[in-house]
Structure formats: C-alpha cells, structure tokens
Amino acid sequence: MKTQKILSLLFLTVLLFGCSDDTIDNEEIDLEATSITFSIVKDDDFTGTATITGTITNIGDDSFRSSSGQQALRLYQRNLGAPAPGELVSTVSFTDLAAGETLTISYSRPWNSSSPAEGEFPPDYSIVLDYDPDIFIDGNDSNNDEDLTNNSLTVSGSEINDLFVN
C-alpha cells in the first residue's frame, strides 16, 4: 500500500514536471480607424483650403502583413442628403502595418465657411478600411483583422468651420 502511494506520487510528479511549457501565442492583429483631423490655410476670414486627414493604427500586438491589392484605406466626403458612404475623395493602398504603426490619408479642398454647402450644412468625412472579400480565406493569417467593428470612423466637417473662428 505504501509502495502504491509512493508510485502514485512519483507518477504525478513526473507528469507535472515532465510537461513542456506550451504557451499559446495569442498575438492579435487589429487595425483601427483612429482619427479624422482638420487643418486650414486661410485666404480670409471665411475662405481657405481645408485639409482632412484620417489615421488608422494597428492597435494589435502583431504585424499586419498582406499582398498588394487586398486592402486599402479610403476617405469619403458625404454631403447632406447624399447616400452613404458618399463621394470617394482619396485612397491609399498598403501591404504591411507593424504593431503600433499608423497610416494616414489626406484630402485638401477649397472651403467657404460662409456658404450653405460648407458653413451651414458641412459634409461628413469618413475613413474606411476596405478589405478584399476573400482576405480571411487566402491562407494568410497575418492579414486577418481580429475586430472589424472599429474599421470606420465618421466626423462632421463642422469642425472645419470652428477653425475659421479661432
């Protein structure tokens, strides 16, 4: 009986200490539409050139690595009453985005904060991460975005008018 207990204890000890330290690598790729910012170069108190800049960030802890043509960052301008997503005004294609790295897209246009089209009813601006429809089944796990719910962002262009006031 004593021998059986010692053997059982010895077996459990070998089992516990004999197992390798197999850790599961849970690195994640997550591209996020992070921000849309505005800047202006004034011509006078009401007119100038507005620049709209969108930023995406790989907030995951693993690098996004893909092939050309499988993804793009798009910037849309949507005027009041226009169907979503609006007019495509800029596109940036990319292949790789390291963890923590950002990618920007910009569009510049004339702006008149005293006009109804910009001053009273300014357009909305949206950035959208656009993926090839088969990106999740292409056999490359390094281009699979873990969270698709944070891949777009929309901001009102009314913030441009605020820049003319300040």
Short mmCIF file of the C-alpha atoms (twelve columns), coordinates in Angstrom:
data_MODEL
# 
_entry.id   MODEL 
# 
loop_
_atom_site.group_PDB 
_atom_site.id 
_atom_site.type_symbol 
_atom_site.label_atom_id 
_atom_site.label_alt_id 
_atom_site.label_comp_id 
_atom_site.label_asym_id 
_atom_site.label_seq_id 
_atom_site.Cartn_x 
_atom_site.Cartn_y 
_atom_site.Cartn_z 
_atom_site.pdbx_PDB_model_num 
ATOM 1   C CA . MET A 1   0.000   0.000  0.000   1 
ATOM 2   C CA . LYS A 2   2.842   2.327  0.919   1 
ATOM 3   C CA . THR A 3   4.631   1.444  -2.317  1 
ATOM 4   C CA . GLN A 4   1.482   2.191  -4.331  1 
ATOM 5   C CA . LYS A 5   1.148   5.653  -2.745  1 
ATOM 6   C CA . ILE A 6   4.805   6.432  -3.410  1 
ATOM 7   C CA . LEU A 7   4.482   5.274  -7.028  1 
ATOM 8   C CA . SER A 8   1.322   7.347  -7.486  1 
ATOM 9   C CA . LEU A 9   3.041   10.393 -6.041  1 
ATOM 10  C CA . LEU A 10  6.112   9.767  -8.189  1 
ATOM 11  C CA . PHE A 11  3.924   9.404  -11.300 1 
ATOM 12  C CA . LEU A 12  2.138   12.719 -10.595 1 
ATOM 13  C CA . THR A 13  5.455   14.469 -10.004 1 
ATOM 14  C CA . VAL A 14  6.877   13.188 -13.297 1 
ATOM 15  C CA . LEU A 15  3.663   14.134 -15.085 1 
ATOM 16  C CA . LEU A 16  3.638   17.695 -13.719 1 
ATOM 17  C CA . PHE A 17  7.321   18.439 -14.163 1 
ATOM 18  C CA . GLY A 18  7.725   16.456 -17.365 1 
ATOM 19  C CA . CYS A 19  5.226   18.570 -19.323 1 
ATOM 20  C CA . SER A 20  6.778   21.186 -21.522 1 
ATOM 21  C CA . ASP A 21  5.757   24.783 -21.051 1 
ATOM 22  C CA . ASP A 22  3.489   25.027 -24.081 1 
ATOM 23  C CA . THR A 23  2.139   28.536 -24.110 1 
ATOM 24  C CA . ILE A 24  -0.421  29.511 -26.661 1 
ATOM 25  C CA . ASP A 25  0.600   32.556 -28.642 1 
ATOM 26  C CA . ASN A 26  -2.434  34.832 -28.759 1 
ATOM 27  C CA . GLU A 27  -0.963  37.691 -30.743 1 
ATOM 28  C CA . GLU A 28  -3.662  39.760 -32.360 1 
ATOM 29  C CA . ILE A 29  -3.868  41.967 -35.437 1 
ATOM 30  C CA . ASP A 30  -6.335  44.818 -35.098 1 
ATOM 31  C CA . LEU A 31  -6.393  47.748 -37.493 1 
ATOM 32  C CA . GLU A 32  -8.462  50.638 -36.140 1 
ATOM 33  C CA . ALA A 33  -9.806  53.803 -37.745 1 
ATOM 34  C CA . THR A 34  -8.248  56.056 -35.112 1 
ATOM 35  C CA . SER A 35  -8.956  59.663 -36.023 1 
ATOM 36  C CA . ILE A 36  -10.001 62.288 -38.537 1 
ATOM 37  C CA . THR A 37  -8.459  65.718 -38.080 1 
ATOM 38  C CA . PHE A 38  -8.819  69.007 -39.923 1 
ATOM 39  C CA . SER A 39  -6.483  71.879 -40.697 1 
ATOM 40  C CA . ILE A 40  -6.903  75.044 -42.741 1 
ATOM 41  C CA . VAL A 41  -4.857  77.604 -44.599 1 
ATOM 42  C CA . LYS A 42  -6.922  80.805 -44.560 1 
ATOM 43  C CA . ASP A 43  -7.328  83.083 -47.556 1 
ATOM 44  C CA . ASP A 44  -9.506  85.429 -45.485 1 
ATOM 45  C CA . ASP A 45  -11.911 85.213 -42.518 1 
ATOM 46  C CA . PHE A 46  -14.275 82.804 -44.312 1 
ATOM 47  C CA . THR A 47  -12.398 81.037 -47.098 1 
ATOM 48  C CA . GLY A 48  -9.311  78.924 -47.453 1 
ATOM 49  C CA . THR A 49  -8.073  75.432 -48.102 1 
ATOM 50  C CA . ALA A 50  -9.159  72.694 -45.739 1 
ATOM 51  C CA . THR A 51  -7.151  69.513 -45.327 1 
ATOM 52  C CA . ILE A 52  -8.873  66.423 -43.989 1 
ATOM 53  C CA . THR A 53  -6.526  63.771 -42.566 1 
ATOM 54  C CA . GLY A 54  -7.598  60.292 -41.491 1 
ATOM 55  C CA . THR A 55  -5.443  57.917 -39.468 1 
ATOM 56  C CA . ILE A 56  -5.551  54.176 -38.917 1 
ATOM 57  C CA . THR A 57  -3.458  52.369 -36.316 1 
ATOM 58  C CA . ASN A 58  -2.558  48.746 -35.802 1 
ATOM 59  C CA . ILE A 59  -3.615  48.558 -32.147 1 
ATOM 60  C CA . GLY A 60  -2.878  44.826 -32.036 1 
ATOM 61  C CA . ASP A 61  0.360   43.286 -30.839 1 
ATOM 62  C CA . ASP A 62  1.245   41.579 -34.122 1 
ATOM 63  C CA . SER A 63  2.142   42.972 -37.551 1 
ATOM 64  C CA . PHE A 64  -0.363  43.071 -40.403 1 
ATOM 65  C CA . ARG A 65  1.311   41.554 -43.488 1 
ATOM 66  C CA . SER A 66  -0.549  41.176 -46.742 1 
ATOM 67  C CA . SER A 67  -0.296  41.351 -50.509 1 
ATOM 68  C CA . SER A 68  -0.818  44.272 -52.818 1 
ATOM 69  C CA . GLY A 69  -4.414  44.976 -53.789 1 
ATOM 70  C CA . GLN A 70  -6.011  43.156 -50.836 1 
ATOM 71  C CA . GLN A 71  -6.718  46.212 -48.670 1 
ATOM 72  C CA . ALA A 72  -6.942  49.986 -48.851 1 
ATOM 73  C CA . LEU A 73  -7.752  52.974 -46.685 1 
ATOM 74  C CA . ARG A 74  -10.480 55.135 -48.229 1 
ATOM 75  C CA . LEU A 75  -11.640 58.658 -47.408 1 
ATOM 76  C CA . TYR A 76  -15.199 59.707 -48.268 1 
ATOM 77  C CA . GLN A 77  -16.950 63.072 -48.304 1 
ATOM 78  C CA . ARG A 78  -20.702 62.856 -47.766 1 
ATOM 79  C CA . ASN A 79  -22.752 65.959 -48.455 1 
ATOM 80  C CA . LEU A 80  -26.094 66.490 -46.768 1 
ATOM 81  C CA . GLY A 81  -28.732 64.239 -48.368 1 
ATOM 82  C CA . ALA A 82  -26.230 62.093 -50.280 1 
ATOM 83  C CA . PRO A 83  -26.339 58.323 -49.778 1 
ATOM 84  C CA . ALA A 84  -23.650 56.710 -47.633 1 
ATOM 85  C CA . PRO A 85  -20.757 56.358 -47.833 1 
ATOM 86  C CA . GLY A 86  -20.587 59.473 -50.056 1 
ATOM 87  C CA . GLU A 87  -18.064 60.501 -52.674 1 
ATOM 88  C CA . LEU A 88  -14.697 58.744 -52.635 1 
ATOM 89  C CA . VAL A 89  -12.081 61.532 -52.476 1 
ATOM 90  C CA . SER A 90  -8.871  59.635 -51.669 1 
ATOM 91  C CA . THR A 91  -7.470  56.095 -51.480 1 
ATOM 92  C CA . VAL A 92  -4.225  54.784 -50.007 1 
ATOM 93  C CA . SER A 93  -3.227  51.185 -50.705 1 
ATOM 94  C CA . PHE A 94  -0.889  49.413 -48.310 1 
ATOM 95  C CA . THR A 95  0.502   45.951 -47.629 1 
ATOM 96  C CA . ASP A 96  2.098   45.956 -44.163 1 
ATOM 97  C CA . LEU A 97  1.403   47.739 -40.883 1 
ATOM 98  C CA . ALA A 98  3.522   46.829 -37.863 1 
ATOM 99  C CA . ALA A 99  2.044   46.707 -34.359 1 
ATOM 100 C CA . GLY A 100 1.629   50.295 -33.171 1 
ATOM 101 C CA . GLU A 101 2.274   51.742 -36.620 1 
ATOM 102 C CA . THR A 102 -0.059  54.305 -38.211 1 
ATOM 103 C CA . LEU A 103 -1.074  55.109 -41.780 1 
ATOM 104 C CA . THR A 104 -2.604  58.414 -42.884 1 
ATOM 105 C CA . ILE A 105 -4.749  59.559 -45.759 1 
ATOM 106 C CA . SER A 106 -5.357  63.202 -46.713 1 
ATOM 107 C CA . TYR A 107 -7.543  65.291 -48.966 1 
ATOM 108 C CA . SER A 108 -7.396  69.064 -49.494 1 
ATOM 109 C CA . ARG A 109 -10.200 71.187 -50.903 1 
ATOM 110 C CA . PRO A 110 -11.366 74.781 -51.073 1 
ATOM 111 C CA . TRP A 111 -13.628 75.752 -48.149 1 
ATOM 112 C CA . ASN A 112 -16.044 78.641 -47.679 1 
ATOM 113 C CA . SER A 113 -17.401 78.739 -44.157 1 
ATOM 114 C CA . SER A 114 -19.969 81.415 -45.151 1 
ATOM 115 C CA . SER A 115 -21.605 79.260 -47.854 1 
ATOM 116 C CA . PRO A 116 -24.585 76.997 -47.132 1 
ATOM 117 C CA . ALA A 117 -22.758 73.946 -48.584 1 
ATOM 118 C CA . GLU A 118 -19.881 74.210 -46.124 1 
ATOM 119 C CA . GLY A 119 -20.855 76.717 -43.440 1 
ATOM 120 C CA . GLU A 120 -24.449 75.823 -42.671 1 
ATOM 121 C CA . PHE A 121 -24.546 72.205 -43.880 1 
ATOM 122 C CA . PRO A 122 -20.963 70.937 -43.921 1 
ATOM 123 C CA . PRO A 123 -20.249 67.472 -45.266 1 
ATOM 124 C CA . ASP A 124 -19.303 64.493 -43.122 1 
ATOM 125 C CA . TYR A 125 -15.959 62.787 -43.652 1 
ATOM 126 C CA . SER A 126 -15.426 59.055 -43.222 1 
ATOM 127 C CA . ILE A 127 -12.397 56.808 -43.305 1 
ATOM 128 C CA . VAL A 128 -12.994 53.151 -44.078 1 
ATOM 129 C CA . LEU A 129 -10.642 50.175 -44.102 1 
ATOM 130 C CA . ASP A 130 -11.633 48.223 -47.184 1 
ATOM 131 C CA . TYR A 131 -10.613 44.562 -47.461 1 
ATOM 132 C CA . ASP A 132 -10.741 42.176 -50.401 1 
ATOM 133 C CA . PRO A 133 -13.759 39.880 -49.869 1 
ATOM 134 C CA . ASP A 134 -11.611 36.729 -49.645 1 
ATOM 135 C CA . ILE A 135 -8.919  38.098 -47.304 1 
ATOM 136 C CA . PHE A 136 -9.977  35.746 -44.479 1 
ATOM 137 C CA . ILE A 137 -9.729  32.654 -46.668 1 
ATOM 138 C CA . ASP A 138 -6.497  33.417 -48.531 1 
ATOM 139 C CA . GLY A 139 -4.385  31.179 -46.259 1 
ATOM 140 C CA . ASN A 140 -2.509  34.135 -44.741 1 
ATOM 141 C CA . ASP A 141 -3.307  34.563 -41.036 1 
ATOM 142 C CA . SER A 142 -1.074  37.656 -40.918 1 
ATOM 143 C CA . ASN A 143 -3.703  39.752 -42.705 1 
ATOM 144 C CA . ASN A 144 -6.750  38.774 -40.659 1 
ATOM 145 C CA . ASP A 145 -8.103  41.764 -38.737 1 
ATOM 146 C CA . GLU A 146 -9.472  40.492 -35.416 1 
ATOM 147 C CA . ASP A 147 -12.026 43.297 -34.898 1 
ATOM 148 C CA . LEU A 148 -13.923 44.591 -37.918 1 
ATOM 149 C CA . THR A 149 -16.190 46.815 -35.798 1 
ATOM 150 C CA . ASN A 150 -13.525 49.545 -35.467 1 
ATOM 151 C CA . ASN A 151 -12.621 49.838 -39.160 1 
ATOM 152 C CA . SER A 152 -14.536 53.024 -39.953 1 
ATOM 153 C CA . LEU A 153 -14.959 56.466 -38.457 1 
ATOM 154 C CA . THR A 154 -17.140 59.451 -39.427 1 
ATOM 155 C CA . VAL A 155 -16.683 63.054 -38.300 1 
ATOM 156 C CA . SER A 156 -18.675 66.180 -39.195 1 
ATOM 157 C CA . GLY A 157 -16.918 68.814 -41.262 1 
ATOM 158 C CA . SER A 158 -18.414 71.436 -38.931 1 
ATOM 159 C CA . GLU A 159 -15.105 71.245 -37.071 1 
ATOM 160 C CA . ILE A 160 -13.514 72.955 -40.101 1 
ATOM 161 C CA . ASN A 161 -15.798 75.958 -39.571 1 
ATOM 162 C CA . ASP A 162 -14.638 76.115 -35.955 1 
ATOM 163 C CA . LEU A 163 -11.066 76.566 -37.201 1 
ATOM 164 C CA . PHE A 164 -12.074 79.747 -39.063 1 
ATOM 165 C CA . VAL A 165 -13.459 81.231 -35.834 1 
ATOM 166 C CA . ASN A 166 -10.306 80.587 -33.812 1 
# 
